[in-house]
Amino acid sequence: MSSVLLNKRQVMERLNSPLSSREKVTFLKWQRDNLSKSQMPILDKRRYDNYKEWLDTQININNNVVDDDDSSLF
């Protein structure tokens, strides 16, 4: 995958598509990695911190869904 940093709206559209929870977490982690590689931490630290926090929250939410999905298998 290339390093593409999407805005929150684009990320939410992707999360609303029919992806599994694991795929969503993978996608969100990829976005977080792209964010850290971007120029945003240098150019706009506040925006970077807010966006990173938002991505971390989305990852946590979807990780909980993955955990719930896994536990229902047993």
C-alpha positions in Angstrom: 0.0 0.0 0.0 1.1 3.5 -0.6 1.3 6.3 2.0 -2.1 8.0 1.6 -3.4 10.1 4.4 -7.2 10.3 4.3 -9.3 12.9 6.1 -11.8 11.8 8.8 -14.7 11.8 6.4 -13.0 9.5 4.0 -12.0 7.2 6.8 -15.5 7.1 8.1 -16.8 6.2 4.6 -14.3 3.4 4.5 -15.3 2.2 8.0 -19.0 2.2 6.9 -18.3 -0.1 4.0 -18.7 -3.9 4.4 -15.3 -4.7 5.9 -14.7 -7.1 8.7 -13.6 -5.7 12.0 -10.1 -7.0 11.5 -9.9 -5.3 8.1 -11.1 -2.0 9.7 -8.4 -2.3 12.4 -5.7 -3.0 9.8 -6.9 0.0 7.7 -7.0 2.3 10.8 -3.5 1.2 11.8 -2.3 1.9 8.3 -3.8 5.4 8.5 -2.1 6.0 11.8 1.3 4.9 10.3 0.7 7.2 7.4 -0.1 10.0 9.7 3.1 9.6 11.6 5.1 9.6 8.4 3.4 12.7 7.1 4.5 16.3 7.6 1.5 17.0 9.9 3.4 16.6 13.1 5.8 19.3 12.0 3.3 21.6 10.3 0.3 21.4 12.6 1.0 19.6 15.9 -2.5 20.2 17.4 -4.2 18.8 14.3 -1.9 15.8 14.3 -2.5 15.1 18.0 -6.3 15.4 17.5 -6.3 13.2 14.5 -4.0 10.6 16.1 -6.3 10.5 19.2 -9.3 10.0 17.0 -7.7 7.2 15.0 -6.6 5.5 18.3 -10.2 5.7 19.5 -11.5 4.1 16.3 -8.9 1.4 16.6 -9.9 0.7 20.2 -13.6 0.5 19.2 -13.0 -1.8 16.4 -10.6 -4.0 18.4 -13.4 -4.5 20.9 -15.6 -5.6 18.1 -12.9 -8.1 16.9 -12.6 -9.4 20.4 -16.4 -9.9 20.6 -16.4 -11.6 17.3 -13.7 -14.0 18.3 -15.4 -14.9 21.6 -18.6 -15.8 19.9 -16.9 -18.6 18.1 -16.6 -20.7 21.2 
